[in-house]
């Protein structure tokens, strides 16, 4: 055995070789080493693949915006931490899907969900000190959007690769594409194709044409570089990429050349604006809508904050804008805070309610919900004054109707109601105080509660109660007046017609039938008296021929209160749509932080009667604008 050589399993350095060749590995060594390394990598991959599972959706991926709609079905505002509205894939046109696939991942339907070249490029970039980047498939981007953080790290990149493989095996391509379209960032504060369609074109995703879809696909590459509204350079890049995507659709067979030829004009999107907010009247509308949602469903603010709701309101876009403009015009023409200190801190509030069903169709809550936070249409700190007196008249008429029934009042027998009619027309208060004593304050209170005023807004049952010391909101006072316009029946006011949560209806929005508060004859008599008040206050505008006046109630300068009101229902329009909405307009002065209202003396200059002339002007301006 002496002299026998020991066999080496690895011939390195190589025996029998000299010079450089002694140190060069043989092909057997190269093959063995490569096989070993590949086996180790395969084992490592198998281990990691088994250990890494599809996690829960990240915090943002599970959230949607809640969307509020005008009465005509158009979108009013999207509210939430994430401006996204998930849509089913069949609500995204096929040409938009094709544009996104052509731009981002042409092999989407045939690949395994990952891009090996993209991963390799990212690894090489990381090894040489660059940022991780690029080459992700639609599946990988969906995984990043939905399951992972946006951090650009090697660990996240590996997780993205593994999870993308698993997602591709467990989900259909349609499910992945839907998820990608609903989670991708398009710029302009919009996550998802639906929010992007509204941000760029003011339409739903289902209404996007191929040209618009190509532009939205273009901004997926990076809105900061491709949103054409941000800069001239962006516009040039966006046009070039838009053209490339349309040409790419032809190259991939998703669009024929003839159709491509139709899209030569760049689909300019809307100008860039700040993200959808609750500025102007929108915040006040959302505030009222949310109150009715919580009352109808028992949902809390925390529930609403999670998003995903579709809230269809009763608000009429045009009426709301007309009401806002009417206030702005009267304020500009009649108030001058720089010249008259009395015109400072003047606030307006208004609300319009439909008599037949109680729908709140418009309101004015203040100058801007992002600057003036309290909702003037919903405040319960402004006394109604003489605008409360019609309910005292109604109580007196109802008492007479109950006393005499179908019998005529005996000849010569005094009528308390007749006296109140005259006092209402003349702006006198004494007879109403007397009526409170004779009728009983409880009877008046019960009537106004049945007509929709809230118990918490009513004043104490004292001698002055019939004079309007109670402070209902504009919404509630307008609603109460609809009782007279609706034949003595009152429909509870509401601001939300229906609501869904992630596509499923939310219960609680069934409407109760209107309740009879006073008899039809009583309502008719009150309305006739209020038409006289309307004629006295508004007269015949612009020397036009006399027309049927609105049925109106108003504060009087003799009230000596720190508030001014005008509540009116216009005569039927003759359009066959029934009675027009009843609108209540209020004016008051309120210094921020001060507990009490300020006096109205001198507001608007001479001849305004403690500001009482201004609410009728707002009402008339809004009505004439229609």
C-alpha positions as semicolon CSV with decimal commas, in nm:
position;residue;x (nm);y (nm);z (nm)
1;X;0,000;0,000;0,000
2;X;0,303;0,218;0,040
3;X;0,328;0,484;-0,220
4;X;-0,043;0,468;-0,315
5;X;-0,181;0,818;-0,393
6;X;-0,500;0,948;-0,222
7;X;-0,778;1,033;-0,470
8;X;-0,898;1,393;-0,473
9;X;-1,269;1,458;-0,521
10;X;-1,201;1,805;-0,650
11;X;-0,909;1,835;-0,889
12;X;-0,812;2,190;-0,797
13;X;-0,553;2,321;-0,839
14;X;-0,542;2,091;-1,140
15;X;-0,275;1,822;-1,140
16;X;-0,067;1,776;-1,447
17;X;-0,124;2,131;-1,558
18;X;0,128;2,407;-1,557
19;X;0,108;2,784;-1,553
20;X;-0,228;2,957;-1,575
21;X;-0,406;2,637;-1,683
22;X;-0,331;2,485;-1,342
23;X;-0,564;2,745;-1,186
24;X;-0,844;2,737;-1,444
25;X;-1,135;2,509;-1,335
26;X;-1,217;2,215;-1,558
27;X;-1,552;2,184;-1,730
28;X;-1,645;1,911;-1,484
29;X;-1,577;2,151;-1,197
30;X;-1,772;2,426;-1,366
31;X;-2,068;2,192;-1,424
32;X;-2,062;2,048;-1,075
33;X;-2,035;2,386;-0,908
34;X;-2,311;2,533;-1,122
35;X;-2,535;2,237;-1,053
36;X;-2,470;2,267;-0,680
37;X;-2,539;2,641;-0,679
38;X;-2,856;2,597;-0,882
39;X;-2,971;2,319;-0,651
40;X;-2,909;2,541;-0,349
41;X;-3,095;2,829;-0,512
42;X;-3,382;2,600;-0,604
43;X;-3,396;2,472;-0,248
44;X;-3,382;2,824;-0,113
45;X;-3,655;2,933;-0,354
46;X;-3,872;2,637;-0,254
47;X;-3,819;2,721;0,112
48;X;-3,902;3,091;0,062
49;X;-4,198;3,006;-0,161
50;X;-4,337;2,784;0,113
51;X;-4,277;3,039;0,388
52;X;-4,408;3,350;0,209
53;X;-4,786;3,345;0,184
54;X;-5,027;3,595;0,034
55;X;-5,078;3,847;0,316
56;X;-5,388;4,045;0,400
57;X;-5,451;4,357;0,195
58;X;-5,254;4,656;0,314
59;X;-5,435;4,933;0,501
60;X;-5,494;5,154;0,199
61;X;-5,595;4,880;-0,042
62;X;-5,900;4,797;0,170
63;X;-6,025;5,154;0,177
64;X;-6,242;5,334;-0,072
65;X;-6,382;5,679;-0,090
66;X;-6,747;5,734;-0,011
67;X;-6,918;5,905;-0,301
68;X;-7,207;6,148;-0,270
69;X;-7,436;6,206;-0,567
70;X;-7,668;6,488;-0,665
71;X;-8,035;6,411;-0,712
72;X;-7,981;6,377;-1,088
73;X;-7,728;6,099;-1,033
74;X;-7,417;6,299;-1,115
75;X;-7,127;6,285;-0,871
76;X;-7,117;6,560;-0,611
77;X;-6,803;6,474;-0,416
78;X;-6,576;6,186;-0,323
79;X;-6,484;6,183;0,045
80;X;-6,223;5,969;0,214
81;X;-5,856;5,913;0,288
82;X;-5,823;5,729;-0,041
83;X;-5,993;5,869;-0,348
84;X;-6,085;5,536;-0,500
85;X;-6,411;5,382;-0,615
86;X;-6,386;5,016;-0,698
87;X;-6,562;4,908;-1,015
88;X;-6,624;4,568;-1,168
89;X;-6,419;4,482;-1,475
90;X;-6,728;4,483;-1,694
91;X;-6,767;4,853;-1,605
92;X;-6,431;4,928;-1,768
93;X;-6,448;4,929;-2,151
94;X;-6,245;4,659;-2,322
95;X;-6,054;4,925;-2,517
96;X;-5,938;5,081;-2,188
97;X;-5,826;4,741;-2,058
98;X;-5,637;4,681;-2,381
99;X;-5,467;5,021;-2,363
100;X;-5,342;4,953;-2,010
101;X;-5,217;4,607;-2,106
102;X;-5,047;4,738;-2,421
103;X;-4,874;5,010;-2,222
104;X;-4,777;4,815;-1,911
105;X;-4,755;4,441;-1,986
106;X;-4,833;4,318;-2,337
107;X;-4,784;3,952;-2,236
108;X;-5,020;3,981;-1,940
109;X;-5,259;3,707;-2,047
110;X;-4,981;3,457;-2,128
111;X;-4,709;3,522;-1,870
112;X;-4,660;3,365;-1,527
113;X;-4,722;3,691;-1,347
114;X;-4,357;3,786;-1,306
115;X;-4,084;3,930;-1,525
116;X;-3,754;3,747;-1,480
117;X;-3,569;4,005;-1,690
118;X;-3,722;4,280;-1,483
119;X;-3,616;4,114;-1,159
120;X;-3,264;4,055;-1,295
121;X;-3,239;4,418;-1,401
122;X;-3,352;4,529;-1,057
123;X;-3,097;4,301;-0,884
124;X;-2,812;4,426;-1,104
125;X;-2,914;4,785;-1,036
126;X;-2,917;4,720;-0,661
127;X;-2,576;4,548;-0,670
128;X;-2,425;4,853;-0,832
129;X;-2,581;5,091;-0,583
130;X;-2,880;5,215;-0,780
131;X;-3,244;5,220;-0,687
132;X;-3,456;4,910;-0,721
133;X;-3,681;4,960;-1,014
134;X;-3,864;4,864;-1,323
135;X;-3,977;4,572;-1,525
136;X;-4,278;4,477;-1,309
137;X;-4,569;4,299;-1,467
138;X;-4,928;4,404;-1,405
139;X;-4,952;4,117;-1,155
140;X;-4,645;4,239;-0,967
141;X;-4,776;4,595;-0,960
142;X;-5,112;4,469;-0,835
143;X;-4,933;4,277;-0,559
144;X;-4,733;4,586;-0,463
145;X;-5,047;4,803;-0,456
146;X;-5,260;4,555;-0,267
147;X;-5,041;4,349;-0,035
148;X;-4,712;4,530;0,021
149;X;-4,574;4,864;0,120
150;X;-4,438;5,092;-0,154
151;X;-4,085;5,074;-0,009
152;X;-3,820;5,009;-0,273
153;X;-3,609;4,745;-0,094
154;X;-3,460;4,412;-0,197
155;X;-3,672;4,228;0,059
156;X;-3,994;4,378;-0,076
157;X;-3,886;4,297;-0,430
158;X;-3,835;3,931;-0,340
159;X;-4,171;3,917;-0,163
160;X;-4,335;4,082;-0,461
161;X;-4,189;3,816;-0,691
162;X;-4,301;3,522;-0,475
163;X;-4,648;3,659;-0,400
164;X;-4,701;3,748;-0,766
165;X;-4,636;3,386;-0,860
166;X;-4,885;3,266;-0,601
167;X;-5,145;3,525;-0,694
168;X;-5,110;3,430;-1,059
169;X;-5,179;3,067;-0,965
170;X;-5,475;3,141;-0,739
171;X;-5,652;3,425;-0,915
172;X;-5,780;3,456;-1,268
173;X;-5,628;3,713;-1,500
174;X;-5,957;3,902;-1,494
175;X;-5,945;3,925;-1,114
176;X;-5,588;4,048;-1,124
177;X;-5,661;4,308;-1,392
178;X;-5,966;4,432;-1,202
179;X;-5,757;4,465;-0,886
180;X;-5,481;4,647;-1,071
181;X;-5,719;4,895;-1,234
182;X;-5,883;4,968;-0,898
183;X;-5,560;5,020;-0,701
184;X;-5,325;5,198;-0,941
185;X;-5,223;5,559;-0,891
186;X;-5,321;5,788;-1,179
187;X;-5,229;6,122;-1,025
188;X;-5,463;6,411;-0,946
189;X;-5,543;6,248;-0,612
190;X;-5,704;5,949;-0,778
191;X;-5,650;5,583;-0,700
192;X;-5,815;5,353;-0,952
193;X;-5,964;5,395;-1,297
194;X;-6,304;5,525;-1,181
195;X;-6,161;5,809;-0,973
196;X;-5,914;5,886;-1,255
197;X;-6,192;5,907;-1,514
198;X;-6,362;6,170;-1,299
199;X;-6,039;6,355;-1,220
200;X;-5,930;6,383;-1,585
201;X;-6,258;6,387;-1,778
202;X;-6,546;6,425;-1,531
203;X;-6,709;6,100;-1,640
204;X;-6,744;5,740;-1,522
205;X;-6,488;5,486;-1,638
206;X;-6,755;5,309;-1,843
207;X;-6,788;5,620;-2,061
208;X;-6,420;5,657;-2,154
209;X;-6,351;5,638;-2,526
210;X;-6,037;5,466;-2,666
211;X;-5,849;5,794;-2,699
212;X;-5,918;5,897;-2,338
213;X;-5,834;5,545;-2,220
214;X;-5,497;5,568;-2,392
215;X;-5,416;5,891;-2,208
216;X;-5,504;5,737;-1,871
217;X;-5,287;5,438;-1,959
218;X;-5,007;5,683;-2,037
219;X;-5,014;5,851;-1,695
220;X;-4,968;5,511;-1,527
221;X;-4,601;5,546;-1,615
222;X;-4,586;5,841;-1,377
223;X;-4,836;6,125;-1,354
224;X;-4,570;6,367;-1,237
225;X;-4,408;6,321;-1,579
226;X;-4,708;6,247;-1,800
227;X;-5,004;6,445;-1,665
228;X;-5,040;6,693;-1,955
229;X;-5,190;6,960;-1,731
230;X;-4,883;7,001;-1,511
231;X;-4,642;7,159;-1,760
232;X;-4,562;7,207;-2,127
233;X;-4,292;6,938;-2,107
234;X;-4,542;6,700;-1,951
235;X;-4,786;6,775;-2,228
236;X;-4,528;6,687;-2,494
237;X;-4,439;6,362;-2,317
238;X;-4,807;6,275;-2,270
239;X;-4,887;6,332;-2,639
240;X;-4,592;6,117;-2,747
241;X;-4,684;5,832;-2,513
242;X;-5,055;5,858;-2,603
243;X;-4,962;5,815;-2,969
244;X;-4,729;5,526;-2,886
245;X;-5,002;5,344;-2,692
246;X;-5,253;5,380;-2,974
247;X;-4,990;5,251;-3,222
248;X;-4,907;4,971;-2,981
249;X;-5,273;4,869;-2,975
250;X;-5,254;4,826;-3,350
251;X;-4,926;4,633;-3,323
252;X;-5,073;4,391;-3,069
253;X;-5,389;4,339;-3,272
254;X;-5,618;4,504;-3,018
255;X;-5,715;4,784;-3,258
256;X;-5,726;4,797;-3,636
257;X;-5,554;5,067;-3,835
258;X;-5,879;5,226;-3,952
259;X;-5,997;5,281;-3,596
260;X;-5,654;5,410;-3,497
261;X;-5,679;5,668;-3,775
262;X;-5,985;5,820;-3,609
263;X;-5,787;5,928;-3,303
264;X;-5,564;6,204;-3,431
265;X;-5,668;6,478;-3,187
266;X;-5,519;6,460;-2,839
267;X;-5,796;6,417;-2,577
268;X;-5,720;6,718;-2,359
269;X;-5,827;6,645;-2,000
270;X;-5,983;6,893;-1,764
271;X;-5,752;7,155;-1,613
272;X;-5,567;7,043;-1,303
273;X;-5,748;7,144;-0,988
274;X;-5,695;7,078;-0,623
275;X;-5,817;6,737;-0,508
276;X;-6,193;6,711;-0,467
277;X;-6,280;6,887;-0,144
278;X;-6,575;7,005;0,052
279;X;-6,528;7,372;-0,026
280;X;-6,818;7,605;-0,098
281;X;-7,156;7,448;-0,021
282;X;-7,040;7,088;-0,063
283;X;-6,927;7,048;0,298
284;X;-7,263;7,170;0,428
285;X;-7,447;6,929;0,198
286;X;-7,233;6,638;0,315
287;X;-7,291;6,742;0,677
288;X;-7,669;6,735;0,635
289;X;-7,657;6,409;0,437
290;X;-7,446;6,240;0,704
291;X;-7,687;6,342;0,978
292;X;-7,975;6,180;0,793
293;X;-7,767;5,870;0,719
294;X;-7,681;5,826;1,086
295;X;-8,039;5,887;1,192
296;X;-8,180;5,640;0,936
297;X;-7,926;5,361;0,972
298;X;-7,759;5,388;1,311
299;X;-7,419;5,417;1,143
300;X;-7,157;5,618;1,329
301;X;-6,894;5,863;1,208
302;X;-6,639;5,584;1,248
303;X;-6,847;5,359;1,022
304;X;-6,874;5,628;0,756
305;X;-6,500;5,697;0,776
306;X;-6,414;5,350;0,647
307;X;-6,556;5,450;0,309
308;X;-6,707;5,237;0,038
309;X;-7,050;5,401;0,055
310;X;-7,251;5,542;-0,235
311;X;-7,486;5,805;-0,097
312;X;-7,757;5,934;-0,330
313;X;-7,883;6,264;-0,195
314;X;-8,193;6,470;-0,272
315;X;-7,994;6,787;-0,343
316;X;-8,067;6,961;-0,671
317;X;-7,743;7,095;-0,817
318;X;-7,900;7,388;-1,002
319;X;-8,124;7,500;-0,715
320;X;-7,830;7,488;-0,475
321;X;-7,618;7,699;-0,709
322;X;-7,900;7,949;-0,764
323;X;-7,950;7,983;-0,390
324;X;-7,579;8,037;-0,334
325;X;-7,560;8,297;-0,610
326;X;-7,867;8,478;-0,475
327;X;-7,700;8,517;-0,135
328;X;-7,376;8,631;-0,297
329;X;-7,557;8,890;-0,511
330;X;-7,757;9,037;-0,221
331;X;-7,449;9,043;-0,003
332;X;-7,251;9,225;-0,272
333;X;-7,526;9,480;-0,344
334;X;-7,653;9,554;0,006
335;X;-7,369;9,489;0,251
336;X;-7,048;9,688;0,277
337;X;-6,847;9,592;0,587
338;X;-6,566;9,834;0,495
339;X;-6,800;10,133;0,519
340;X;-7,054;10,015;0,778
341;X;-6,950;9,834;1,093
342;X;-7,309;9,709;1,120
343;X;-7,251;9,497;0,809
344;X;-6,972;9,295;0,971
345;X;-7,028;8,937;1,087
346;X;-7,349;8,906;0,884
347;X;-7,446;8,545;0,815
348;X;-7,706;8,394;0,583
349;X;-7,859;8,050;0,595
350;X;-8,123;7,893;0,372
351;X;-8,290;7,564;0,286
352;X;-8,547;7,448;0,028
353;X;-8,780;7,155;0,101
354;X;-9,023;6,985;-0,137
355;X;-9,376;6,981;0,014
356;X;-9,499;6,653;-0,134
357;X;-9,234;6,425;0,018
358;X;-9,004;6,636;0,240
359;X;-8,696;6,612;0,017
360;X;-8,436;6,878;0,095
361;X;-8,352;7,002;-0,254
362;X;-8,114;7,289;-0,177
363;X;-7,945;7,473;0,105
364;X;-7,701;7,751;0,177
365;X;-7,487;7,686;0,482
366;X;-7,241;7,974;0,470
367;X;-6,969;8,131;0,262
368;X;-6,743;7,824;0,247
369;X;-6,750;7,503;0,448
370;X;-6,370;7,495;0,465
371;X;-6,357;7,839;0,629
372;X;-6,694;7,887;0,799
373;X;-6,746;7,560;0,980
374;X;-7,093;7,594;1,132
375;X;-7,383;7,513;0,901
376;X;-7,616;7,813;0,892
377;X;-7,891;7,605;0,733
378;X;-7,890;7,374;1,033
379;X;-7,824;7,610;1,323
380;X;-8,075;7,628;1,607
381;X;-7,970;7,958;1,760
382;X;-8,171;8,206;1,550
383;X;-8,522;8,297;1,679
384;X;-8,799;8,264;1,421
385;X;-8,983;8,579;1,528
386;X;-9,303;8,656;1,334
387;X;-9,223;8,372;1,093
388;X;-9,356;8,149;1,375
389;X;-9,697;8,319;1,391
390;X;-9,864;8,126;1,105
391;X;-9,859;7,819;1,330
392;X;-10,052;8,009;1,595
393;X;-10,306;8,102;1,327
394;X;-10,323;7,738;1,218
395;X;-10,383;7,627;1,578
396;X;-10,668;7,880;1,610
397;X;-10,827;7,771;1,280
398;X;-10,794;7,404;1,374
399;X;-10,954;7,471;1,712
400;X;-11,250;7,640;1,541
401;X;-11,279;7,353;1,291
402;X;-11,291;7,103;1,576
403;X;-11,542;7,312;1,771
404;X;-11,790;7,372;1,491
405;X;-11,723;7,074;1,265
406;X;-11,939;7,100;0,955
407;X;-12,158;7,365;1,115
408;X;-12,110;7,727;1,020
409;X;-11,989;7,958;1,292
410;X;-12,286;8,132;1,449
411;X;-12,354;8,480;1,314
412;X;-12,201;8,745;1,536
413;X;-11,977;8,496;1,719
414;X;-11,622;8,635;1,743
415;X;-11,349;8,457;1,547
416;X;-11,008;8,451;1,705
417;X;-10,865;8,332;1,373
418;X;-11,001;8,634;1,187
419;X;-10,827;8,864;1,434
420;X;-10,501;8,674;1,392
421;X;-10,527;8,699;1,015
422;X;-10,549;9,075;1,037
423;X;-10,266;9,093;1,292
424;X;-10,045;8,879;1,071
425;X;-10,110;9,101;0,771
426;X;-10,038;9,414;0,974
427;X;-9,735;9,283;1,162
428;X;-9,896;9,318;1,507
429;X;-9,803;9,095;1,800
430;X;-10,058;9,158;2,075
431;X;-10,334;8,928;1,941
432;X;-10,090;8,637;1,922
433;X;-9,997;8,671;2,287
434;X;-10,367;8,671;2,370
435;X;-10,429;8,371;2,146
436;X;-10,160;8,180;2,334
437;X;-10,346;8,234;2,656
438;X;-10,683;8,134;2,511
439;X;-10,572;7,838;2,303
440;X;-10,314;7,713;2,546
441;X;-9,942;7,716;2,469
442;X;-9,937;7,335;2,474
443;X;-10,173;7,322;2,176
444;X;-9,945;7,546;1,972
445;X;-9,640;7,346;2,080
446;X;-9,799;7,016;1,982
447;X;-9,894;7,152;1,640
448;X;-9,544;7,276;1,556
449;X;-9,391;6,948;1,673
450;X;-9,630;6,758;1,446
451;X;-9,533;6,997;1,167
452;X;-9,168;6,897;1,202
453;X;-9,001;7,137;1,444
454;X;-8,769;6,971;1,695
455;X;-8,842;6,979;2,065
456;X;-8,488;7,092;2,146
457;X;-8,530;7,402;1,928
458;X;-8,847;7,521;2,103
459;X;-8,844;7,796;2,364
460;X;-9,000;7,760;2,706
461;X;-9,380;7,785;2,720
462;X;-9,394;8,143;2,835
463;X;-9,615;8,436;2,733
464;X;-9,382;8,525;2,445
465;X;-9,383;8,172;2,299
466;X;-9,636;8,257;2,022
467;X;-9,413;8,546;1,911
468;X;-9,137;8,318;1,783
469;X;-8,881;8,294;2,061
470;X;-8,812;7,937;1,943
471;X;-8,509;7,888;1,717
472;X;-8,567;7,618;1,452
473;X;-8,315;7,558;1,176
474;X;-8,382;7,679;0,823
475;X;-8,429;7,315;0,718
476;X;-8,690;7,255;0,988
477;X;-8,876;7,583;0,944
478;X;-8,901;7,535;0,567
479;X;-9,019;7,179;0,632
480;X;-9,285;7,296;0,876
481;X;-9,420;7,550;0,625
482;X;-9,461;7,274;0,366
483;X;-9,748;7,149;0,583
484;X;-9,961;7,438;0,459
485;X;-9,860;7,384;0,094
486;X;-9,932;7,012;0,119
487;X;-10,296;7,025;0,227
488;X;-10,219;7,011;0,599
489;X;-10,000;6,699;0,569
490;X;-9,638;6,696;0,681
491;X;-9,367;6,477;0,530
492;X;-9,058;6,435;0,745
493;X;-8,761;6,606;0,573
494;X;-8,486;6,387;0,434
495;X;-8,163;6,437;0,244
496;X;-8,069;6,085;0,131
497;X;-8,287;5,883;-0,104
498;X;-8,083;5,562;-0,102
499;X;-7,744;5,428;-0,013
500;X;-7,523;5,129;-0,088
501;X;-7,214;4,981;0,072
502;X;-6,979;4,807;-0,170
503;X;-7,265;4,747;-0,408
504;X;-7,522;4,624;-0,154
505;X;-7,822;4,837;-0,051
506;X;-7,818;4,981;0,301
507;X;-8,152;4,950;0,479
508;X;-8,326;5,238;0,657
509;X;-8,438;5,465;0,375
510;X;-8,802;5,366;0,341
511;X;-9,015;5,680;0,353
512;X;-9,307;5,711;0,593
513;X;-9,634;5,845;0,458
514;X;-9,704;6,216;0,526
515;X;-9,906;6,273;0,843
516;X;-10,212;6,496;0,865
517;X;-10,134;6,786;1,101
518;X;-10,426;7,021;1,028
519;X;-10,729;6,981;0,806
520;X;-10,707;7,067;0,434
521;X;-10,945;7,360;0,482
522;X;-10,727;7,498;0,762
523;X;-10,416;7,465;0,544
524;X;-10,593;7,643;0,261
525;X;-10,697;7,931;0,485
526;X;-10,348;7,972;0,627
527;X;-10,205;7,967;0,272
528;X;-10,449;8,237;0,161
529;X;-10,336;8,457;0,450
530;X;-9,970;8,391;0,376
531;X;-10,027;8,493;0,014
532;X;-10,140;8,828;0,148
533;X;-9,820;8,855;0,351
534;X;-9,619;8,762;0,042
535;X;-9,794;9,031;-0,160
536;X;-9,729;9,289;0,113
537;X;-9,359;9,211;0,137
538;X;-9,267;9,142;-0,225
539;X;-9,533;9,339;-0,410
540;X;-9,537;9,316;-0,789
541;X;-9,169;9,304;-0,890
542;X;-9,038;9,528;-1,165
543;X;-9,388;9,674;-1,231
544;X;-9,494;9,347;-1,392
545;X;-9,864;9,259;-1,404
546;X;-9,997;9,125;-1,077
547;X;-9,947;8,752;-1,040
548;X;-10,039;8,503;-0,771
549;X;-9,805;8,586;-0,483
550;X;-9,605;8,333;-0,287
551;X;-9,739;8,210;0,046
552;X;-9,490;8,371;0,283
553;X;-9,408;8,428;0,645
554;X;-9,155;8,679;0,767
555;X;-9,006;8,848;1,066
556;X;-9,112;9,209;1,117
557;X;-8,899;9,504;1,218
558;X;-9,129;9,534;1,518
559;X;-9,010;9,198;1,648
560;X;-8,697;9,370;1,780
561;X;-8,512;9,038;1,761
562;X;-8,157;8,966;1,650
563;X;-8,273;8,770;1,347
564;X;-8,447;8,816;1,015
565;X;-8,644;8,542;0,835
566;X;-8,840;8,495;0,516
567;X;-9,013;8,165;0,439
568;X;-9,213;8,124;0,120
569;X;-9,369;7,875;-0,115
570;X;-9,408;8,005;-0,471
571;X;-9,737;7,947;-0,652
572;X;-9,761;7,629;-0,863
573;X;-9,548;7,665;-1,174
574;X;-9,810;7,529;-1,410
575;X;-9,553;7,285;-1,547
576;X;-9,741;6,989;-1,408
577;X;-9,466;6,921;-1,154
578;X;-9,681;7,020;-0,856
579;X;-9,600;7,262;-0,577
580;X;-9,261;7,430;-0,587
581;X;-9,018;7,383;-0,294
582;X;-9,064;7,591;0,018
583;X;-8,755;7,797;0,100
584;X;-8,657;7,948;0,434
585;X;-8,392;8,222;0,439
586;X;-8,242;8,360;0,758
587;X;-8,002;8,643;0,839
588;X;-7,820;8,708;1,164
589;X;-7,496;8,853;1,297
590;X;-7,257;8,627;1,481
591;X;-6,902;8,716;1,582
592;X;-6,690;8,398;1,592
593;X;-6,645;8,287;1,950
594;X;-6,914;8,518;2,086
595;X;-7,199;8,339;2,269
596;X;-7,475;8,583;2,170
597;X;-7,605;8,713;1,839
598;X;-7,527;9,074;1,758
599;X;-7,799;9,337;1,694
600;X;-7,927;9,394;1,341
601;X;-7,969;9,769;1,375
602;X;-7,828;9,938;1,064
603;X;-7,754;9,618;0,871
604;X;-7,773;9,692;0,500
605;X;-7,808;10,066;0,555
606;X;-8,128;10,273;0,579
607;X;-8,458;10,119;0,479
608;X;-8,382;9,755;0,554
609;X;-8,591;9,735;0,872
610;X;-8,333;9,572;1,097
611;X;-8,219;9,362;0,805
612;X;-8,565;9,212;0,751
613;X;-8,568;9,333;0,388
614;X;-8,268;9,121;0,291
615;X;-8,397;8,761;0,326
616;X;-8,693;8,834;0,092
617;X;-8,446;8,973;-0,161
618;X;-8,244;8,651;-0,145
619;X;-8,558;8,443;-0,194
620;X;-8,672;8,656;-0,488
621;X;-8,328;8,649;-0,652
622;X;-8,312;8,269;-0,632
623;X;-8,669;8,235;-0,760
624;X;-8,621;8,479;-1,048
625;X;-8,301;8,301;-1,153
626;X;-8,508;7,990;-1,221
